[in-house]
Amino acid sequence: MWGLDLGTTNSVLARWHDGDGRPRLVAPMALRRSSEPGAPSVVPSAVELVDDAGFWDKLAARPFFLPRATFGRLGWIGGEALARNYATPRAAFAPGFKAALMGAPLRTLARAGGRDRSAREVARVFLRELLLAAEAEAGEQIESLVVTAPVEAYETFRAEVAGLLREVGVKRARFVDEPVAAALGYGVGGDRGGRVLVVDFGGGTFHAALVDLTSSLAGDGSCVVLAKAGRAVGGDTVDGWLRDMACERLGLDVGLAPEWLQPFWERLLLAEACRVKEALHTAERSTFRVPSASDLHYAGGCPTEFSLSRDELEQLLSARGVPAMLDGVLSEVLASVKVDEISDVVVVGGSTLLPGLYKQLEGYFGRARLRAWHPFEAIGYGAACFAAGKTRTSDFIVHDYALRTHDPVTHTAEYTVLVPRGTRFPTAPDFWRKSLVPTCALGEPESVFQLVVYELGPGVADGRQVQFDADGRARQLRRGVREPGAVPLNASSPVIGTLDPPHPPGDSRPRLDLQIGVDADRWLCVTAIDLWSGRALMANRPIVQLV
């Protein structure tokens, strides 16, 4: 039960695990874009073909051996291919192939072994090497695979991919529309239907699609696109803006370098810009560093590094019109539908982590409808879910929800989980129940009872997830980390009721009977009873909607 998100910039391979009822990514470390702890387990869709093939390589490429052979090498892919071609790309290197495979599979993308190689040949090598590495890591052969496809892709693209997969040994290939996979990856299934907005901001483009996920269509892996809009702006564009900023701040001019060195400096500056951009997804500040760059300086003694903050990156994006672009795209998509008719908003693509974007989406749709905690992995997860037949809407809570208290000695924040992730809903009205004593924190009688619910973020079983804090800034979660930046969900309206008479400080008698449950619509509902008077301050009232 395997799923593949065959992406333009990055690809994601996922496998369904029956044991824990969820998909997991399979990405050999050598193929990943980055080996840094917490980096997403994605494989760049890059290929370097073997130029000087040996005997075993040639034998493995023959049609009879291609679907069976575990020997020989047809090429280097992913992070290995990028590393080998970082300074000077070889003629046998193709940084991507999906766009050509969709429209012109015979277009030449590389040259190896003394002849031109088409997009079809490059894609075949990528699929063979990726699946071979995944099989070695998982210890099983991949005979059936679900592949995601853009909704605008013609059947010829699906036929191309299906044919290539058969050639490399996959006996059964099925397809699922990318918006359907994105929704499934966030636990939004087709059994309830509904209109789902898919926001995809990747390396090359930004687009939003409003789709109708009905039971019959989603079961077949298809969806109806109600509206769609996009712009030719992506993470690569932002890299170019950061490169230009670096050149301006450091006094660099690629045109001053020898002509044969100029492509090298372009790639180096863009790679450093990409690194800084990705660091600022979750860090407050990063440093743009250029090695000895005397060939590029207008004058000697110029600096070779500068520090950039997340706020400065957000200002750059604003100056370049990214917030206005997002507004324009959403306005086009929402022209024929009301915002409250959209059940869920699923967010995919690494560029959605750029500062300010989540906050802008939250302003449109509210936090409760946003699914944005694994933008890199969601489509691959969804493909694996579809492969396993898990197309029903999620009926469990994804995050932990808690109350915050303070240790009386150290005064550090502590969290008491009310509804743990994985909880099936609806629950009993008294799913969590406890008698509480008001804190009287200021040494004065307590007359107002407040209850603030905190979101502690998603599970991190795969070692990396994303959480957005109250200001809409991305924070990276890692395995074993429980609370980096808990988000208060109802801080603007925390009052539950008044205590009459007020609770005196020093009185340790329980004062409130607090009961909490989750209803069928994922609302956290509270019942609060004053134990002294017997009066109900609140009776099963919805407070916040959970994810």
TORNUKOL-19016 format. One record per residue (C-alpha): residue in one letter; x, y, z. Coordinates in steps of 0.05 Angstrom, whole numbers, padded with zeros to 5 digits, always signed. Example, Ala and Ser with C-alpha at 12.3 -4.5 7.8 and 13.67 -1.06 7.14 Angstrom:
2
A+00246-00090+00156S+00273-00021+00143
! end
This chain:
547
M+00000+00000+00000W+00045+00054-00028G+00032+00124-00052L+00076+00171-00094D+00070+00246-00101L+00110+00256-00165G+00126+00330-00158T+00156+00383-00203T+00209+00402-00152N+00205+00347-00099S+00174+00278-00096V+00146+00242-00036L+00139+00167-00027A+00094+00141+00029R+00074+00073+00055W+00011+00056+00094H+00024+00020+00161D-00034-00021+00186G-00001-00028+00255D-00011+00045+00274G-00064+00062+00223R-00027+00117+00187P+00021+00130+00129R+00095+00141+00137L+00146+00171+00089V+00200+00127+00060A+00260+00167+00036P+00330+00139+00040M+00375+00191+00073A+00422+00195+00014L+00366+00216-00033R+00335+00270+00011R+00342+00344-00004S+00374+00355+00064S+00402+00309+00117E+00393+00362+00171P+00353+00339+00232G+00280+00357+00222A+00286+00371+00148P+00227+00344+00106S+00235+00274+00079V+00227+00295+00007V+00267+00272-00053P+00285+00326-00105S+00258+00307-00173A+00328+00313-00203V+00366+00261-00243E+00437+00252-00268L+00441+00196-00319V+00501+00149-00320D+00544+00175-00376D+00596+00120-00379A+00556+00057-00365G+00592-00007-00345F+00572-00078-00362W+00524-00087-00304D+00493-00018-00315K+00479-00035-00388L+00451-00102-00370A+00405-00072-00317A+00378-00024-00370R+00355-00079-00417P+00279-00088-00418F+00282-00160-00391F+00324-00141-00331L+00296-00071-00318P+00236-00092-00275R+00276-00146-00238A+00349-00125-00230T+00375-00099-00165F+00445-00093-00194G+00473-00037-00236R+00459+00038-00235L+00421+00078-00287G+00432+00145-00253W+00436+00186-00190I+00372+00219-00165G+00348+00267-00111G+00398+00297-00064E+00455+00257-00094A+00442+00285-00163L+00438+00356-00136A+00503+00348-00097R+00540+00320-00157N+00518+00379-00200Y+00521+00436-00150A+00581+00472-00179T+00580+00454-00253P+00519+00415-00279R+00537+00359-00326A+00503+00348-00393A+00473+00284-00363F+00437+00324-00308A+00363+00342-00311P+00338+00384-00252G+00266+00362-00265F+00222+00324-00314K+00149+00328-00294A+00130+00389-00336A+00160+00358-00399L+00129+00290-00384M+00060+00322-00380G+00065+00358-00447A+00124+00333-00488P+00152+00267-00463L+00201+00262-00522R+00233+00330-00508T+00308+00324-00496L+00327+00339-00423A+00397+00311-00419R+00453+00278-00458A+00488+00215-00435G+00523+00157-00468G+00535+00198-00531R+00461+00211-00545D+00403+00256-00526R+00356+00231-00471S+00283+00248-00468A+00238+00267-00410R+00210+00196-00414E+00279+00165-00405V+00297+00212-00348A+00231+00197-00312R+00243+00122-00321V+00311+00127-00287F+00282+00169-00230L+00226+00119-00217R+00273+00058-00222E+00325+00086-00174L+00273+00114-00125L+00233+00050-00120L+00296+00007-00116A+00322+00048-00058A+00255+00048-00022E+00247-00027-00030A+00316-00038+00000E+00298+00006+00060A+00228-00022+00071G+00247-00095+00058E+00190-00108+00009Q+00177-00103-00065I+00131-00049-00090E+00082-00083-00137S+00024-00035-00130L+00028+00041-00127V-00019+00100-00126V+00008+00162-00160T-00019+00233-00154A-00035+00273-00216P-00053+00346-00227V-00127+00355-00244E-00107+00391-00308A-00064+00333-00331Y-00088+00297-00393E-00097+00222-00395T-00033+00218-00435F+00006+00237-00372R-00026+00182-00332A-00012+00134-00389E+00061+00155-00392V+00071+00145-00317A+00033+00079-00317G+00075+00053-00374L+00140+00074-00341L+00120+00041-00276R+00105-00024-00312E+00174-00021-00344V+00207-00016-00275G+00167-00072-00244V+00104-00042-00214K+00047-00089-00233R-00011-00043-00216A-00012+00032-00221R-00072+00075-00200F-00081+00150-00198V-00112+00200-00152D-00123+00274-00165E-00074+00317-00125P-00130+00357-00090V-00163+00292-00068A-00096+00266-00042A-00082+00332-00006A-00149+00328+00029L-00140+00255+00048G-00070+00271+00074Y-00102+00318+00125G-00157+00270+00143V-00212+00303+00101G-00247+00246+00066G-00300+00241+00013D-00356+00208+00054R-00386+00275+00075G-00376+00310+00009G-00365+00384+00018R-00325+00438-00016V-00251+00439+00000L-00202+00494-00019V-00133+00469-00036V-00079+00522-00031D-00014+00500-00065F+00048+00545-00063G+00107+00506-00089G+00173+00519-00121G+00147+00544-00188T+00075+00566-00181F+00021+00588-00133H-00050+00565-00145A-00114+00552-00108A-00169+00503-00128L-00239+00497-00100V-00260+00425-00108D-00323+00385-00092L-00305+00320-00057T-00367+00277-00064S-00368+00205-00041S-00372+00173-00109L-00318+00215-00142A-00269+00214-00084G-00276+00139-00080D-00250+00137-00152G-00194+00186-00137S-00226+00243-00176C-00257+00309-00158V-00298+00364-00191V-00260+00430-00196L-00309+00487-00183A-00259+00544-00190K-00185+00552-00198A-00135+00609-00203G-00060+00616-00199R+00002+00657-00212A+00071+00640-00240V+00105+00657-00173G+00137+00605-00128G+00193+00591-00081D+00243+00596-00138T+00219+00667-00150V+00231+00685-00077D+00301+00656-00082G+00314+00705-00139W+00289+00764-00098L+00335+00744-00040R+00394+00737-00088D+00381+00807-00113M+00377+00833-00042A+00444+00799-00026C+00477+00829-00087E+00452+00898-00067R+00473+00893+00006L+00541+00861-00007G+00558+00900-00069L+00560+00838-00114D+00555+00837-00189V+00555+00770-00225G+00572+00807-00289L+00641+00825-00262A+00662+00752-00258P+00694+00717-00318E+00641+00694-00365W+00655+00620-00353L+00646+00631-00278Q+00581+00670-00281P+00534+00609-00283F+00570+00581-00222W+00560+00645-00182E+00486+00648-00203R+00475+00578-00177L+00514+00590-00114L+00476+00654-00096L+00409+00622-00111A+00426+00560-00069E+00446+00605-00010A+00382+00646-00019C+00341+00582-00016R+00378+00559+00047V+00365+00625+00082K+00292+00626+00060E+00280+00556+00087A+00316+00572+00152L+00270+00632+00162H+00209+00587+00157T+00219+00572+00230A+00278+00613+00255E+00275+00687+00272R+00341+00703+00237S+00391+00673+00189T+00456+00694+00157F+00468+00698+00082R+00540+00678+00070V+00581+00681+00006P+00650+00650+00003S+00709+00689-00025A+00674+00731-00077S+00729+00778-00101D+00708+00766-00173L+00640+00797-00158H+00657+00858-00116Y+00657+00928-00143A+00714+00943-00095G+00757+00903-00047G+00741+00898+00027C+00666+00888+00016P+00629+00843+00066T+00614+00771+00048E+00554+00760+00094F+00494+00795+00123S+00440+00777+00173L+00367+00774+00152S+00307+00769+00199R+00240+00736+00186D+00207+00804+00191E+00253+00831+00137L+00235+00773+00092E+00162+00787+00104Q+00173+00859+00085L+00208+00837+00021L+00149+00792+00004S+00101+00849+00017A+00142+00897-00027R+00142+00846-00083G+00066+00839-00079V+00059+00769-00051P+00001+00787-00002A-00034+00823-00059M-00024+00763-00104L-00055+00717-00051D-00114+00764-00044G-00123+00766-00120V-00121+00690-00127L-00170+00679-00070S-00217+00732-00096E-00220+00697-00163V-00233+00629-00132L-00284+00655-00082A-00322+00697-00133S-00376+00644-00140V-00379+00616-00070K-00387+00642+00001V-00330+00632+00049D-00375+00596+00099E-00393+00544+00046I-00321+00518+00047S-00314+00461+00097D-00238+00456+00098V-00177+00492+00072V-00117+00446+00060V-00049+00478+00051V+00008+00444+00012G+00075+00465-00016G+00137+00488+00022S+00128+00561+00003T+00065+00564+00045L+00113+00569+00104L+00136+00637+00081P+00123+00689+00135G+00055+00722+00134L+00018+00673+00088Y-00014+00631+00143K-00037+00692+00180Q-00069+00719+00116L-00105+00653+00103E-00127+00652+00176G-00158+00720+00165Y-00200+00692+00108F-00222+00626+00137G-00205+00623+00211R-00157+00575+00244A-00207+00518+00254R-00214+00505+00179L-00140+00509+00162R-00101+00444+00153A-00029+00465+00146W+00015+00424+00192H+00050+00380+00140P+00054+00421+00075F+00110+00378+00046E+00081+00311+00062A+00005+00317+00056I-00003+00296-00017G+00042+00236-00009Y+00005+00216+00055G-00061+00222+00018A-00036+00177-00038A-00018+00123+00013C-00086+00132+00047F-00120+00122-00020A-00078+00061-00034A-00101+00031+00032G-00174+00049+00019K-00175+00099+00076T-00219+00152+00043R-00266+00166+00100T-00266+00232+00136S-00223+00232+00198D-00264+00220+00260F-00209+00234+00309I-00175+00295+00337V-00107+00311+00307H-00077+00358+00359D-00071+00358+00435Y-00115+00410+00470A-00098+00432+00541L-00105+00480+00599R-00044+00519+00621T-00024+00524+00694H+00039+00548+00729D+00084+00509+00775P+00077+00543+00844V+00152+00538+00857T+00186+00550+00790H+00128+00589+00759T+00141+00554+00693A+00082+00539+00648E+00052+00469+00651Y-00003+00439+00608T-00058+00392+00628V-00085+00357+00566L-00160+00359+00561V-00169+00324+00495P-00108+00284+00470R-00094+00274+00397G-00124+00210+00370T-00189+00220+00410R-00250+00195+00372F-00309+00243+00370P-00363+00255+00390T-00345+00241+00462A-00386+00238+00525P-00401+00308+00553D-00357+00292+00613F-00299+00262+00573W-00253+00303+00618R-00278+00321+00687K-00245+00352+00748S-00261+00394+00809L-00220+00458+00808V-00198+00509+00860P-00191+00581+00835T-00119+00606+00838C-00131+00676+00865A-00065+00692+00832L-00062+00765+00855G-00079+00748+00927E-00148+00778+00918P-00216+00742+00919E-00230+00709+00852S-00297+00730+00822V-00287+00714+00748F-00273+00644+00723Q-00233+00642+00658L-00216+00582+00615V-00165+00588+00559V-00156+00527+00514Y-00087+00516+00483E-00070+00478+00420L-00005+00439+00430G+00006+00418+00358P+00001+00354+00317G+00034+00287+00330V+00106+00283+00307A+00114+00209+00293D+00153+00222+00229G+00201+00269+00264R+00179+00334+00232Q+00114+00374+00232V+00095+00446+00231Q+00054+00486+00280F+00032+00558+00273D+00033+00602+00334A-00018+00655+00353D+00017+00705+00307G+00013+00658+00248R+00087+00642+00248A+00111+00573+00232R+00146+00533+00286Q+00180+00467+00273L+00162+00408+00317R+00210+00349+00324R+00203+00280+00351G+00191+00281+00426V+00178+00355+00430R+00111+00367+00462E+00101+00442+00467P+00141+00491+00425G+00096+00553+00424A+00028+00530+00448V-00028+00570+00415P-00084+00600+00457L-00148+00591+00418N-00199+00633+00457A-00154+00685+00491S-00200+00741+00467S-00261+00711+00502P-00238+00668+00560V-00292+00685+00611I-00336+00626+00630G-00376+00659+00686T-00375+00697+00752L-00368+00668+00822D-00418+00693+00873P-00394+00700+00926P-00321+00709+00903H-00273+00654+00921P-00227+00678+00978P-00151+00668+00972G-00124+00611+01015D-00190+00571+01012S-00170+00503+00983R-00240+00475+00978P-00261+00455+00907R-00305+00509+00877L-00319+00487+00805D-00341+00422+00774L-00313+00427+00703Q-00336+00378+00649I-00309+00378+00579G-00328+00339+00516V-00326+00343+00440D-00390+00343+00399A-00401+00313+00329D-00377+00378+00296R-00310+00378+00334W-00331+00434+00381L-00301+00431+00450C-00361+00439+00497V-00357+00460+00570T-00402+00450+00630A-00382+00489+00692I-00420+00484+00758D-00408+00527+00820L-00403+00474+00875W-00419+00524+00930S-00483+00551+00900G-00502+00493+00854R-00510+00543+00797A-00489+00524+00726L-00443+00577+00699M-00443+00543+00632A-00482+00482+00606N-00449+00443+00549R-00431+00507+00513P-00385+00505+00451I-00320+00542+00464V-00272+00527+00407Q-00273+00482+00346L-00218+00430+00346V-00177+00402+00288
! end
